[in-house]
Amino acid sequence: MKIAVIIADFYLDIATMLEQGATKALYDAGHDVDIIRVPGALEIPPAISFASLHHRYDGYVALGCVIRGETTHYDTVCNESARALMDLGVQHLLPIGNGILTVENHAQAIVRADPAQKNKGRDAALACLALIDIAHSQAALMELPA
Protein backbone atom coordinates (compact mmCIF):
# COMPACT_ATOMS: atom_id res chain seq x y z
CA MET A 1 0.00 0.00 0.00
CA LYS A 2 1.00 3.60 -0.48
CA ILE A 3 0.59 6.00 2.43
CA ALA A 4 0.91 9.80 2.35
CA VAL A 5 2.44 11.29 5.48
CA ILE A 6 1.58 14.97 5.75
CA ILE A 7 3.90 16.84 8.10
CA ALA A 8 3.51 20.35 9.50
CA ASP A 9 7.06 21.63 9.96
CA PHE A 10 6.20 24.60 12.22
CA TYR A 11 8.10 22.95 15.11
CA LEU A 12 10.74 21.20 13.03
CA ASP A 13 12.34 19.24 15.88
CA ILE A 14 8.97 17.79 16.91
CA ALA A 15 7.96 17.15 13.29
CA THR A 16 11.20 15.26 12.67
CA MET A 17 10.60 12.91 15.61
CA LEU A 18 6.97 12.33 14.61
CA GLU A 19 8.12 11.57 11.06
CA GLN A 20 10.72 9.09 12.29
CA GLY A 21 8.16 7.18 14.35
CA ALA A 22 5.52 7.12 11.63
CA THR A 23 7.76 6.22 8.72
CA LYS A 24 9.51 3.44 10.64
CA ALA A 25 6.14 1.85 11.47
CA LEU A 26 4.99 2.12 7.86
CA TYR A 27 8.22 0.83 6.34
CA ASP A 28 8.37 -2.01 8.89
CA ALA A 29 4.85 -3.01 7.79
CA GLY A 30 6.03 -3.07 4.15
CA HIS A 31 4.30 0.05 2.85
CA ASP A 32 5.45 2.75 0.45
CA VAL A 33 5.52 6.28 1.86
CA ASP A 34 5.32 9.73 0.30
CA ILE A 35 6.10 12.75 2.47
CA ILE A 36 4.14 15.97 1.95
CA ARG A 37 5.32 18.98 3.95
CA VAL A 38 3.15 21.92 4.95
CA PRO A 39 3.84 25.00 7.11
CA GLY A 40 1.40 24.33 9.95
CA ALA A 41 -1.40 22.17 11.31
CA LEU A 42 -4.18 24.08 9.56
CA GLU A 43 -2.63 23.26 6.19
CA ILE A 44 -2.70 19.49 6.78
CA PRO A 45 -6.40 18.89 5.94
CA PRO A 46 -6.29 20.80 2.62
CA ALA A 47 -3.08 18.96 1.68
CA ILE A 48 -4.83 15.64 2.32
CA SER A 49 -7.81 16.80 0.29
CA PHE A 50 -5.57 17.76 -2.65
CA ALA A 51 -3.63 14.49 -2.43
CA SER A 52 -6.83 12.43 -2.36
CA LEU A 53 -7.97 13.82 -5.71
CA HIS A 54 -5.55 11.54 -7.55
CA HIS A 55 -6.51 8.33 -5.68
CA ARG A 56 -2.82 7.36 -5.38
CA TYR A 57 -2.88 6.76 -1.65
CA ASP A 58 -4.49 4.07 0.45
CA GLY A 59 -4.29 6.19 3.59
CA TYR A 60 -2.96 9.33 5.21
CA VAL A 61 -1.03 10.18 8.36
CA ALA A 62 -1.32 13.73 9.70
CA LEU A 63 1.65 14.86 11.81
CA GLY A 64 2.28 18.16 13.54
CA CYS A 65 2.28 19.98 16.82
CA VAL A 66 0.30 22.83 18.33
CA ILE A 67 1.70 24.36 21.53
CA ARG A 68 -0.49 26.60 23.68
CA GLY A 69 0.53 30.25 23.56
CA GLU A 70 -0.81 33.43 25.10
CA THR A 71 -3.81 33.85 22.78
CA THR A 72 -6.85 31.83 21.73
CA HIS A 73 -5.16 30.91 18.43
CA TYR A 74 -4.21 27.55 20.00
CA ASP A 75 -7.86 26.60 20.47
CA THR A 76 -8.74 27.56 16.91
CA VAL A 77 -5.87 25.59 15.38
CA CYS A 78 -6.51 22.50 17.54
CA ASN A 79 -10.25 22.44 17.02
CA GLU A 80 -10.31 23.30 13.33
CA SER A 81 -7.53 20.94 12.28
CA ALA A 82 -9.15 18.05 14.18
CA ARG A 83 -12.61 18.88 12.82
CA ALA A 84 -11.34 19.09 9.25
CA LEU A 85 -9.53 15.74 9.54
CA MET A 86 -12.70 14.13 10.92
CA ASP A 87 -14.76 15.64 8.11
CA LEU A 88 -12.35 14.25 5.50
CA GLY A 89 -12.39 10.83 7.12
CA VAL A 90 -16.14 10.58 7.56
CA GLN A 91 -17.47 12.44 4.52
CA HIS A 92 -14.88 11.24 2.01
CA LEU A 93 -14.11 7.84 3.57
CA LEU A 94 -10.39 8.57 3.88
CA PRO A 95 -8.34 6.50 6.36
CA ILE A 96 -6.49 9.18 8.34
CA GLY A 97 -4.30 8.66 11.38
CA ASN A 98 -4.25 11.89 13.39
CA GLY A 99 -0.84 12.58 14.90
CA ILE A 100 -1.25 16.30 15.48
CA LEU A 101 -0.04 16.85 19.03
CA THR A 102 -1.87 19.44 21.13
CA VAL A 103 0.23 20.29 24.16
CA GLU A 104 0.85 22.92 26.80
CA ASN A 105 4.60 23.25 26.24
CA HIS A 106 7.59 22.09 24.23
CA ALA A 107 8.67 19.54 26.87
CA GLN A 108 5.32 17.74 26.61
CA ALA A 109 5.68 17.69 22.83
CA ILE A 110 9.14 16.09 23.04
CA VAL A 111 7.88 13.29 25.29
CA ARG A 112 4.98 12.53 22.94
CA ALA A 113 6.92 12.81 19.68
CA ASP A 114 10.15 11.03 20.62
CA PRO A 115 10.24 7.51 19.13
CA ALA A 116 12.02 6.32 22.30
CA GLN A 117 9.21 7.65 24.51
CA LYS A 118 5.47 7.87 23.67
CA ASN A 119 6.06 7.65 19.89
CA LYS A 120 2.80 9.29 18.78
CA GLY A 121 4.01 9.32 15.16
CA ARG A 122 3.98 5.52 15.22
CA ASP A 123 0.57 5.53 16.87
CA ALA A 124 -0.87 7.73 14.12
CA ALA A 125 0.60 5.47 11.42
CA LEU A 126 -0.86 2.37 13.10
CA ALA A 127 -4.25 4.09 13.40
CA CYS A 128 -4.17 4.80 9.66
CA LEU A 129 -3.34 1.16 8.90
CA ALA A 130 -6.13 -0.03 11.21
CA LEU A 131 -8.64 2.16 9.36
CA ILE A 132 -7.44 0.81 6.02
CA ASP A 133 -7.99 -2.74 7.33
CA ILE A 134 -11.50 -1.83 8.48
CA ALA A 135 -12.31 -0.28 5.09
CA HIS A 136 -11.02 -3.37 3.26
CA SER A 137 -12.96 -5.76 5.50
CA GLN A 138 -16.17 -3.77 5.02
CA ALA A 139 -15.64 -3.71 1.25
CA ALA A 140 -15.13 -7.49 1.28
CA LEU A 141 -18.37 -7.95 3.24
CA MET A 142 -20.25 -5.96 0.63
CA GLU A 143 -19.00 -8.34 -2.08
CA LEU A 144 -20.32 -11.47 -0.34
CA PRO A 145 -23.51 -12.99 -1.75
CA ALA A 146 -26.59 -12.35 0.39
C-alpha positions in Angstrom: 0.0 0.0 0.0 1.0 3.6 -0.5 0.6 6.0 2.4 0.9 9.8 2.3 2.4 11.3 5.5 1.6 15.0 5.8 3.9 16.8 8.1 3.5 20.3 9.5 7.1 21.6 10.0 6.2 24.6 12.2 8.1 22.9 15.1 10.7 21.2 13.0 12.3 19.2 15.9 9.0 17.8 16.9 8.0 17.1 13.3 11.2 15.3 12.7 10.6 12.9 15.6 7.0 12.3 14.6 8.1 11.6 11.1 10.7 9.1 12.3 8.2 7.2 14.4 5.5 7.1 11.6 7.8 6.2 8.7 9.5 3.4 10.6 6.1 1.9 11.5 5.0 2.1 7.9 8.2 0.8 6.3 8.4 -2.0 8.9 4.9 -3.0 7.8 6.0 -3.1 4.2 4.3 0.1 2.8 5.5 2.7 0.4 5.5 6.3 1.9 5.3 9.7 0.3 6.1 12.7 2.5 4.1 16.0 1.9 5.3 19.0 3.9 3.1 21.9 4.9 3.8 25.0 7.1 1.4 24.3 9.9 -1.4 22.2 11.3 -4.2 24.1 9.6 -2.6 23.3 6.2 -2.7 19.5 6.8 -6.4 18.9 5.9 -6.3 20.8 2.6 -3.1 19.0 1.7 -4.8 15.6 2.3 -7.8 16.8 0.3 -5.6 17.8 -2.7 -3.6 14.5 -2.4 -6.8 12.4 -2.4 -8.0 13.8 -5.7 -5.5 11.5 -7.6 -6.5 8.3 -5.7 -2.8 7.4 -5.4 -2.9 6.8 -1.6 -4.5 4.1 0.4 -4.3 6.2 3.6 -3.0 9.3 5.2 -1.0 10.2 8.4 -1.3 13.7 9.7 1.6 14.9 11.8 2.3 18.2 13.5 2.3 20.0 16.8 0.3 22.8 18.3 1.7 24.4 21.5 -0.5 26.6 23.7 0.5 30.2 23.6 -0.8 33.4 25.1 -3.8 33.8 22.8 -6.8 31.8 21.7 -5.2 30.9 18.4 -4.2 27.5 20.0 -7.9 26.6 20.5 -8.7 27.6 16.9 -5.9 25.6 15.4 -6.5 22.5 17.5 -10.3 22.4 17.0 -10.3 23.3 13.3 -7.5 20.9 12.3 -9.2 18.0 14.2 -12.6 18.9 12.8 -11.3 19.1 9.2 -9.5 15.7 9.5 -12.7 14.1 10.9 -14.8 15.6 8.1 -12.4 14.3 5.5 -12.4 10.8 7.1 -16.1 10.6 7.6 -17.5 12.4 4.5 -14.9 11.2 2.0 -14.1 7.8 3.6 -10.4 8.6 3.9 -8.3 6.5 6.4 -6.5 9.2 8.3 -4.3 8.7 11.4 -4.2 11.9 13.4 -0.8 12.6 14.9 -1.2 16.3 15.5 0.0 16.8 19.0 -1.9 19.4 21.1 0.2 20.3 24.2 0.8 22.9 26.8 4.6 23.2 26.2 7.6 22.1 24.2 8.7 19.5 26.9 5.3 17.7 26.6 5.7 17.7 22.8 9.1 16.1 23.0 7.9 13.3 25.3 5.0 12.5 22.9 6.9 12.8 19.7 10.2 11.0 20.6 10.2 7.5 19.1 12.0 6.3 22.3 9.2 7.7 24.5 5.5 7.9 23.7 6.1 7.7 19.9 2.8 9.3 18.8 4.0 9.3 15.2 4.0 5.5 15.2 0.6 5.5 16.9 -0.9 7.7 14.1 0.6 5.5 11.4 -0.9 2.4 13.1 -4.3 4.1 13.4 -4.2 4.8 9.7 -3.3 1.2 8.9 -6.1 0.0 11.2 -8.6 2.2 9.4 -7.4 0.8 6.0 -8.0 -2.7 7.3 -11.5 -1.8 8.5 -12.3 -0.3 5.1 -11.0 -3.4 3.3 -13.0 -5.8 5.5 -16.2 -3.8 5.0 -15.6 -3.7 1.2 -15.1 -7.5 1.3 -18.4 -8.0 3.2 -20.3 -6.0 0.6 -19.0 -8.3 -2.1 -20.3 -11.5 -0.3 -23.5 -13.0 -1.7 -26.6 -12.4 0.4 
